[in-house]
């Protein structure tokens, strides 16, 4: 049974197949945000990209926010509509960019509750805003694995309009 499971995993991860962006890609990204990444390609130009994970753990762990501070990482859901194209007519290297939305939930410690020793000294607001993203992806030849590096920004609309936060991530995807 263990041999069968190992064989299936190796075949999926390292199977000799042309690197492509056929339909779906599933992966992991590390940065802001960190989490599971799912991408659905619609054609040779567009895709929907969804990341579910944590936010604020690396670049914005302890930041001023409204009339208080964020002091931890929280849950994040990020969705982007992307445009992508080969770089220098290479099928191995693509650049992409897009716009979308981001939903976050983190512990917020307001200044007016500072020094309280109870769990009530924090709030857990839901924030919603727009997000822009750009990146570069390298499809490993004769494989279904790709690696990527991307950056962008998050602009909060609710509850604190125009709160800016960077989005910088790198990761790996398995292209199905």
Rosetta silent file (secondary structure, phi, psi, omega in degrees, C-alpha in Angstrom):
SEQUENCE: XXXXXXXXXXXXXXXXXXXXXXXXXXXXXXXXXXXXXXXXXXXXXXXXXXXXXXXXXXXXXXXXXXXXXXXXXXXXXXXXXXXXXXXXXXXXXXXXXXXXXXXXXXXXXXXXXXXXXXXXXXXXXXXXXXXXXXXXXXXXXXXXXXXXXXXXXXXXXXXXXXXXXXXXXXXXXXXX
SCORE:     score description
SCORE:     0.000 S_00000001
   1 L     0.000  -43.097  178.657    0.000    0.000    0.000 S_00000001
   2 H   -63.444  -39.083  178.954    2.828    2.403    0.855 S_00000001
   3 H   -63.752  -40.944  179.639    4.555    1.583   -2.433 S_00000001
   4 H   -64.071  -45.041  179.175    1.386    2.313   -4.370 S_00000001
   5 H   -62.260  -43.248  178.952    0.875    5.665   -2.616 S_00000001
   6 H   -63.683  -40.841  178.814    4.508    6.640   -3.240 S_00000001
   7 H   -62.990  -43.758  179.402    4.229    5.648   -6.905 S_00000001
   8 H   -63.747  -44.866  179.636    1.074    7.738   -7.375 S_00000001
   9 H   -62.235  -46.171  179.819    2.627   10.783   -5.678 S_00000001
  10 H   -63.497  -39.618  179.115    5.831   10.544   -7.726 S_00000001
  11 H   -64.029  -42.731  179.790    3.861   10.138  -10.933 S_00000001
  12 H   -66.673  -44.023 -174.274    1.746   13.195  -10.162 S_00000001
  13 H   -80.795  -34.583 -172.137    4.638   15.390   -9.068 S_00000001
  14 H  -125.652   17.519  179.685    7.378   14.333  -11.436 S_00000001
  15 L   -61.927  143.432  179.594    5.595   12.744  -14.368 S_00000001
  16 L   -80.535  101.163  176.874    7.084   13.522  -17.732 S_00000001
  17 L  -145.363  148.950 -178.655    4.503   15.741  -19.347 S_00000001
  18 L   -62.813  129.837  178.264    4.840   18.985  -21.211 S_00000001
  19 L   -63.032  125.525 -176.700    4.568   21.969  -18.838 S_00000001
  20 L  -152.919  167.823  178.689    1.333   23.668  -19.684 S_00000001
  21 L  -118.758   62.760 -174.473   -1.486   25.783  -18.431 S_00000001
  22 L   -69.197  -62.728 -172.954   -4.350   23.615  -19.659 S_00000001
  23 L  -134.494  -60.750 -173.396   -7.083   23.894  -17.070 S_00000001
  24 E  -128.990  152.225  171.166   -6.182   23.955  -13.393 S_00000001
  25 E  -139.637  139.389  179.553   -3.150   24.561  -11.211 S_00000001
  26 E  -129.566  135.480 -178.417   -2.893   23.925   -7.463 S_00000001
  27 E  -161.233 -163.603 -178.251   -0.024   25.082   -5.295 S_00000001
  28 E  -134.752  137.376  175.602    1.330   26.821   -2.251 S_00000001
  29 E  -123.421  146.585 -179.581    2.541   30.387   -1.858 S_00000001
  30 E  -122.005  128.543 -179.478    4.694   31.864    0.897 S_00000001
  31 E   144.884 -134.466  176.055    4.645   35.573    1.703 S_00000001
  32 L  -121.232  104.429   -5.118    1.738   37.987    1.935 S_00000001
  33 L   -81.537  167.109  173.362   -0.591   36.131    1.803 S_00000001
  34 E  -110.490  134.205  178.402    0.647   32.611    2.607 S_00000001
  35 E   164.125 -165.738  178.777   -1.590   29.694    1.732 S_00000001
  36 E   -81.884  134.712 -178.050   -3.093   27.321   -0.775 S_00000001
  37 E  -119.450  131.332  177.853   -3.307   28.696   -4.308 S_00000001
  38 E  -126.632  132.673  179.967   -5.750   27.483   -6.979 S_00000001
  39 E  -129.076  133.217  176.461   -5.746   28.777  -10.532 S_00000001
  40 E  -115.693  118.490  177.966   -8.304   28.089  -13.287 S_00000001
  41 E   -90.388  137.865  179.373   -7.209   28.891  -16.855 S_00000001
  42 L  -102.931  -29.630 -179.697   -9.907   29.778  -19.368 S_00000001
  43 L  -164.270 -161.667 -179.396   -7.840   30.151  -22.514 S_00000001
  44 L   -82.109    7.672 -176.330   -4.352   31.222  -23.474 S_00000001
  45 L  -126.000  -36.377 -170.407   -4.928   34.705  -22.076 S_00000001
  46 E  -119.576  157.045  176.554   -7.084   34.682  -18.894 S_00000001
  47 E  -157.083  158.657  169.650   -7.298   32.935  -15.535 S_00000001
  48 E  -110.474  131.184 -176.877   -8.971   33.171  -12.129 S_00000001
  49 E  -121.669  126.473 -178.455   -6.547   32.901   -9.197 S_00000001
  50 E  -125.327  131.568  174.267   -7.713   32.145   -5.620 S_00000001
  51 E  -124.712  129.802  176.921   -5.546   32.060   -2.487 S_00000001
  52 E  -122.741  123.451 -178.005   -6.863   30.934    0.905 S_00000001
  53 E   177.582 -141.533 -178.369   -4.546   31.244    3.874 S_00000001
  54 E  -107.893  157.839 -178.610   -3.014   33.669    6.332 S_00000001
  55 E  -141.766  139.276  177.086   -2.277   37.352    5.976 S_00000001
  56 L    90.428    7.084 -177.681   -0.086   39.711    7.957 S_00000001
  57 L   -85.171  -19.475 -175.779    2.348   37.151    9.323 S_00000001
  58 L  -112.894  -58.404 -174.621    5.471   38.302    7.491 S_00000001
  59 L   -90.964  -25.717 -172.269    5.313   41.930    6.335 S_00000001
  60 L  -132.371   45.028 -176.463    2.556   43.369    8.507 S_00000001
  61 L   -71.039  -35.416 -178.412    2.574   41.429   11.774 S_00000001
  62 L  -135.641   91.989 -174.885    2.618   44.484   14.068 S_00000001
  63 E  -131.952  150.457  171.502    1.208   47.581   12.324 S_00000001
  64 E   -63.103  138.754  178.445   -0.788   50.669   13.170 S_00000001
  65 E  -151.885  124.580 -176.210   -4.401   50.240   12.130 S_00000001
  66 L    49.975 -120.576  177.723   -7.238   52.701   12.692 S_00000001
  67 L  -112.906   59.017 -178.097   -6.878   53.715   16.375 S_00000001
  68 E   176.939 -148.614 -176.617   -4.880   50.720   17.522 S_00000001
  69 E  -144.360  148.566  162.447   -2.664   47.917   16.183 S_00000001
  70 E   -88.996  137.724 -179.163   -2.688   44.623   14.348 S_00000001
  71 L  -132.918   19.231 -177.601   -0.419   42.219   16.230 S_00000001
  72 L  -161.325  178.452  173.454   -0.821   38.872   14.497 S_00000001
  73 L   -89.540  157.244  179.067   -1.613   37.017   11.302 S_00000001
  74 E  -140.019 -178.101  179.928   -5.184   36.379   10.278 S_00000001
  75 E   -78.104  142.611 -179.940   -7.328   34.571    7.763 S_00000001
  76 E  -141.935  141.443  170.632   -7.318   35.818    4.170 S_00000001
  77 E  -128.456  126.289 -175.512   -9.172   34.989    0.963 S_00000001
  78 E  -128.530  132.045  179.492   -7.863   36.616   -2.206 S_00000001
  79 E  -131.651  130.018  179.593   -9.383   36.351   -5.719 S_00000001
  80 E  -130.136  144.254  167.856   -7.889   37.843   -8.911 S_00000001
  81 E   -97.864  123.667 -172.123   -8.858   37.917  -12.564 S_00000001
  82 E  -115.544  151.828  166.609   -5.588   37.574  -14.498 S_00000001
  83 E  -115.188  135.884  179.222   -4.204   38.200  -17.933 S_00000001
  84 E  -137.160  153.755 -178.049   -1.068   36.204  -18.817 S_00000001
  85 E  -153.202  149.340  175.244    1.293   36.031  -21.759 S_00000001
  86 E   -64.289  144.706  177.297    4.567   34.307  -22.675 S_00000001
  87 L   -93.689  124.933 -179.267    7.679   36.385  -22.061 S_00000001
  88 L    55.376   37.923  179.862    9.862   36.780  -25.181 S_00000001
  89 L    58.561   26.618  178.378    7.727   34.136  -26.980 S_00000001
  90 L   -95.960  130.669  175.809    8.901   31.493  -24.495 S_00000001
  91 L   -75.932  -14.948 -177.806    6.445   28.787  -23.474 S_00000001
  92 L   -86.159  -25.864 -175.962    8.463   28.257  -20.281 S_00000001
  93 E  -122.952  124.489  178.697    8.243   31.789  -18.868 S_00000001
  94 E  -123.675  148.260  169.658    4.992   33.731  -18.510 S_00000001
  95 E  -111.367  151.066  179.621    4.179   37.104  -17.004 S_00000001
  96 E  -146.624  157.920  177.811    0.761   37.870  -15.562 S_00000001
  97 E  -153.934  156.138  179.889   -1.140   40.739  -13.989 S_00000001
  98 E  -174.561  175.735  179.799   -4.626   41.248  -12.674 S_00000001
  99 E  -125.591  153.153  179.320   -7.160   42.867  -10.391 S_00000001
 100 E  -171.534 -154.531 -177.747   -9.325   41.413   -7.682 S_00000001
 101 E  -134.701  158.888  179.703  -10.547   41.525   -4.119 S_00000001
 102 E  -139.802  136.150  177.532   -9.273   40.441   -0.727 S_00000001
 103 E  -119.301  128.093 -176.996  -11.166   39.564    2.463 S_00000001
 104 E  -129.485  155.291  171.908   -9.245   39.490    5.775 S_00000001
 105 E  -144.572  116.127 -178.454   -9.957   38.807    9.428 S_00000001
 106 L  -137.318  159.843  173.949   -7.296   39.616   12.069 S_00000001
 107 L   -72.689  129.431  179.694   -7.091   40.462   15.737 S_00000001
 108 E  -119.843  129.962 -177.936   -7.184   44.233   16.190 S_00000001
 109 E  -110.494   98.567 -179.398   -6.176   45.839   19.503 S_00000001
 110 E   -69.606  146.751  179.958   -7.787   49.294   19.881 S_00000001
 111 H   -61.924  -32.470 -177.727   -5.931   51.912   21.930 S_00000001
 112 H   -71.422   -8.206  176.570   -9.003   52.587   24.103 S_00000001
 113 H  -113.544   11.822 -177.327   -8.801   48.998   25.450 S_00000001
 114 L   -60.058  137.072  175.859   -5.028   49.007   25.995 S_00000001
 115 L    88.593   -6.345  177.171   -3.844   47.346   29.183 S_00000001
 116 L   -75.417  138.775 -176.207   -6.939   45.243   29.726 S_00000001
 117 L   -97.966   13.325 -178.544   -6.043   41.688   30.662 S_00000001
 118 L  -103.183  162.370  176.524   -9.203   40.098   29.357 S_00000001
 119 H   -62.654  -13.043  179.701   -9.901   38.514   25.973 S_00000001
 120 H   -78.131    1.876 -179.717  -12.185   41.505   25.396 S_00000001
 121 H   -81.731    5.471  178.937   -9.205   43.797   24.742 S_00000001
 122 L  -132.181  160.038  174.577   -9.253   42.843   21.065 S_00000001
 123 E  -124.575  159.164  178.570  -11.666   42.921   18.169 S_00000001
 124 L  -126.430   74.674 -178.446  -11.773   40.712   15.083 S_00000001
 125 L   -73.165  154.161  171.524  -13.031   42.932   12.257 S_00000001
 126 E   -96.318  127.727  178.419  -13.644   41.686    8.748 S_00000001
 127 E  -115.293  148.170 -177.901  -11.879   43.857    6.179 S_00000001
 128 E  -137.603  137.182  179.195  -12.585   44.018    2.465 S_00000001
 129 E  -163.053  178.229  177.830  -10.659   45.744   -0.282 S_00000001
 130 E   -90.261  158.455 -177.273   -9.295   45.746   -3.789 S_00000001
 131 E  -144.259  140.402  174.185   -6.078   44.091   -4.828 S_00000001
 132 E  -121.393  145.192 -172.152   -3.705   44.367   -7.794 S_00000001
 133 E  -144.816  143.121  172.946   -1.164   41.685   -8.651 S_00000001
 134 E  -143.183  147.638 -178.638    1.661   41.094  -11.131 S_00000001
 135 E  -163.277  176.728  177.040    4.069   38.197  -11.425 S_00000001
 136 E  -131.852  139.331 -177.020    6.338   35.937  -13.397 S_00000001
 137 E  -131.311  135.324  178.555    6.017   32.154  -13.624 S_00000001
 138 E  -111.720  117.807  176.467    8.520   29.577  -14.851 S_00000001
 139 E   -89.450  114.952 -178.304    7.109   26.275  -16.151 S_00000001
 140 L   -64.158  124.975 -177.843    9.774   23.606  -15.646 S_00000001
 141 L   -58.315  144.018  179.439   10.336   21.900  -19.032 S_00000001
 142 L    56.003   34.615  179.705    9.013   18.331  -19.386 S_00000001
 143 L  -152.673  165.256  178.075    7.203   18.622  -16.078 S_00000001
 144 L  -102.347    9.983 -178.594    3.895   19.879  -14.702 S_00000001
 145 E   -98.661  140.112  174.633    5.491   21.963  -11.951 S_00000001
 146 E  -132.591  152.633  176.221    5.914   25.725  -12.146 S_00000001
 147 E  -119.900  150.819 -175.221    7.459   28.252   -9.762 S_00000001
 148 E  -145.692  159.036  174.381    6.411   31.877   -9.456 S_00000001
 149 E  -137.993  130.767 -176.176    7.204   35.220   -7.862 S_00000001
 150 E  -143.931  158.434  178.535    4.567   37.933   -7.584 S_00000001
 151 E  -150.868  159.144  179.874    3.904   41.287   -6.004 S_00000001
 152 E   179.541 -158.144 -179.962    1.140   43.810   -5.681 S_00000001
 153 E  -144.379  154.321  175.069   -0.879   45.806   -3.210 S_00000001
 154 E  -115.091  129.142  178.493   -4.045   45.583   -1.153 S_00000001
 155 E  -118.753  109.123 -176.948   -6.170   48.721   -0.712 S_00000001
 156 E   -73.239  139.446  175.468   -8.758   48.342    2.033 S_00000001
 157 E  -105.807  -39.575  179.237  -12.203   49.814    1.507 S_00000001
 158 E  -133.404  137.049    0.091  -13.955   48.640    4.707 S_00000001
 159 L   -87.721   -9.026 -179.856  -13.641   49.329    7.618 S_00000001
 160 L  -116.348   97.188 -178.347  -10.610   51.643    7.025 S_00000001
 161 L   -58.849  137.781  174.817  -10.687   53.180    3.541 S_00000001
 162 L    69.852   18.680  170.341   -7.329   53.496    1.748 S_00000001
 163 E   -71.529  122.694 -177.152   -5.332   51.376    4.220 S_00000001
 164 E  -103.652  141.444  176.154   -2.465   50.047    2.055 S_00000001
 165 E  -146.763  137.180 -179.469   -0.610   46.804    2.522 S_00000001
 166 E   -75.697  149.509  171.430    1.923   45.086    0.229 S_00000001
 167 E  -120.764  110.668  179.341    1.325   41.638   -1.279 S_00000001
 168 E  -134.520  122.792 -176.284    4.589   39.847   -2.071 S_00000001
 169 E  -145.906  158.729  170.996    4.719   36.074   -2.519 S_00000001
 170 E  -138.717  155.034 -179.257    6.618   33.244   -4.125 S_00000001
 171 E  -174.835 -165.963 -176.521    5.570   29.662   -4.572 S_00000001
 172 E  -137.199  143.074  179.037    5.103   26.492   -6.523 S_00000001
 173 E  -131.720  146.333  172.318    2.156   25.136   -8.512 S_00000001
 174 E  -104.174  117.342 -176.874    1.276   21.728   -9.931 S_00000001
 175 E   -89.964  114.944 -176.137   -0.420   22.211  -13.312 S_00000001
 176 L   -80.241    0.000    0.000   -3.116   19.590  -13.861 S_00000001
